[in-house]
């Protein structure tokens, strides 16, 4: 009888230990995995509001002319996703508004990344730096478009740093100028 009682005690102790380990696992999951999701959602909302406020202050849009001149000196990280347009503009406008996300020297290349505030299916982006000119296709994003991206060897442009970028898509076009920093 005494042996039977010990195995019962071992069983109860083992069950309590398993329950404690399971409870600890649930606690750890809630502490380390559930909370960051809520925090990320709050940060995203805050970043979106800040981004909207900053974009209103950092770019100059002139919808009455076919040409637009804007320079973005934010030094944005070229690996980040292009900013999304929160308040979509008139998708039928013939004038394309272009925002420079990055215009900087990366290694031995001049890199220029832009966002176009309309959703375009096709088109061409033409970058001119000094006497050098190159073209890439337009890329459609969820709510806007962008140029595929430019990475121009410095040997091709010498000391030239001022650029003009023209986007043409069907009967729509836009131009922006800037300086590579």
C-alpha positions in Angstrom: 0.0 0.0 0.0 2.8 2.3 0.8 4.3 1.9 -2.7 1.0 2.8 -4.3 0.7 6.0 -2.2 4.2 7.1 -3.4 3.4 6.7 -7.1 0.2 8.8 -6.5 2.3 11.5 -4.9 4.8 11.4 -7.8 1.9 11.7 -10.2 0.4 14.8 -8.4 3.8 16.5 -8.1 4.5 15.9 -11.8 1.0 17.3 -12.7 1.6 20.4 -10.6 5.1 20.9 -12.3 3.6 20.6 -15.8 0.8 23.0 -14.9 3.4 25.5 -13.6 5.5 25.2 -16.7 2.5 25.7 -18.9 1.4 28.7 -16.9 4.9 30.2 -17.2 4.9 29.6 -21.0 1.5 31.4 -21.3 2.8 34.3 -19.2 6.0 34.5 -21.3 4.1 34.5 -24.5 1.7 37.2 -23.3 4.6 39.3 -22.0 7.0 39.0 -24.9 4.8 38.3 -28.0 1.3 39.8 -27.5 2.4 43.2 -26.1 4.8 44.3 -29.0 2.0 43.8 -31.5 -0.2 46.3 -29.7 2.8 48.7 -29.3 3.7 48.4 -33.0 0.2 49.3 -34.0 0.3 52.4 -31.8 3.7 53.4 -33.2 2.5 52.9 -36.7 -0.5 55.2 -36.1 1.8 57.8 -34.6 4.4 57.5 -37.4 1.7 57.8 -40.0 0.4 61.0 -38.3 3.9 62.4 -38.0 4.7 61.4 -41.6 1.6 63.2 -42.9 2.5 66.3 -41.0 6.1 66.2 -42.2 5.2 65.6 -45.8 2.9 68.6 -45.8 5.9 70.7 -44.6 8.7 69.2 -46.6 7.4 69.3 -50.2 6.2 72.1 -52.4 3.4 71.1 -54.8 2.4 73.4 -57.7 -0.5 71.8 -59.4 -1.1 74.8 -61.7 2.1 74.1 -63.7 3.5 71.1 -65.5 6.8 71.4 -63.8 7.5 71.0 -60.1 10.7 71.8 -58.2 11.3 70.1 -54.8 14.3 69.1 -52.9 14.1 66.6 -50.1 17.0 67.0 -47.6 15.7 64.3 -45.1 18.4 61.8 -46.0 15.8 59.0 -45.9 17.0 55.4 -45.9 16.9 54.1 -49.5 16.0 50.6 -48.2 12.7 51.7 -46.7 9.3 51.4 -48.5 8.2 54.6 -50.3 5.8 56.7 -48.3 2.1 55.9 -49.1 -0.4 58.6 -50.0 -2.9 58.9 -47.2 -5.3 61.3 -49.1 -5.3 60.1 -52.7 -5.1 62.9 -55.3 -7.1 63.2 -58.4 -6.0 60.1 -60.4 -7.1 61.7 -63.6 -4.8 64.8 -63.4 -2.3 65.1 -66.2 0.3 66.6 -63.9 2.2 64.1 -61.8 3.5 65.3 -58.4 6.8 63.7 -57.6 8.6 63.5 -54.2 12.3 62.8 -53.8 12.7 60.1 -51.1 16.5 60.0 -51.4 19.2 61.6 -53.4 22.6 60.7 -52.0 26.0 59.1 -52.6 26.1 55.4 -51.6 29.5 53.9 -52.1 30.7 54.7 -55.6 27.1 55.4 -56.9 24.7 58.3 -56.9 21.3 57.0 -55.8 18.0 58.7 -56.5 14.6 57.3 -55.3 11.3 59.0 -55.8 7.5 58.5 -55.2 4.8 59.6 -57.6 1.4 60.4 -56.0 -0.7 58.7 -58.6 -1.1 55.0 -59.3 0.4 54.4 -62.7 0.3 51.2 -64.7 3.2 51.9 -67.0 5.6 54.7 -67.7 9.2 55.8 -67.9 11.4 57.8 -65.4 14.3 59.6 -67.1 17.1 60.9 -64.9 19.5 63.5 -66.2 22.7 64.4 -64.2 25.0 66.8 -66.1 25.5 65.2 -69.5 24.5 61.7 -68.3 21.0 60.4 -68.9 19.3 57.1 -68.0 15.8 55.7 -67.9 14.0 53.1 -65.7 10.3 51.9 -65.7 7.6 53.2 -63.3 6.7 50.7 -60.6 3.1 50.5 -59.2 2.8 50.5 -55.4 -0.5 49.9 -53.4 -1.6 53.6 -53.4 1.1 55.4 -55.5 3.9 54.7 -57.9 7.6 55.1 -57.9 10.5 54.9 -60.3 12.4 51.6 -60.2 15.3 53.4 -58.7 18.5 54.9 -60.0 22.0 53.9 -59.0 24.5 55.8 -61.3 28.2 55.2 -61.0 30.0 58.4 -60.0 32.5 57.9 -62.8 29.6 58.5 -65.2 28.6 61.9 -63.8 31.9 63.3 -62.6 31.4 66.3 -60.2 27.8 66.9 -61.4 25.3 66.7 -58.5 22.2 68.6 -59.8 19.6 66.4 -61.4 16.3 66.6 -63.3 13.9 63.6 -63.2 11.0 63.4 -65.7 8.2 60.9 -65.4 6.0 60.2 -68.4 3.0 57.8 -68.4 0.7 58.1 -71.3 -0.6 61.7 -71.4 0.5 62.3 -67.8 3.9 63.8 -66.9 5.8 65.5 -64.2 9.3 66.9 -63.6 11.4 67.5 -60.5 14.8 68.8 -59.9 17.2 68.3 -57.0 20.7 67.9 -55.8 22.5 64.7 -54.8 24.0 65.2 -51.3 
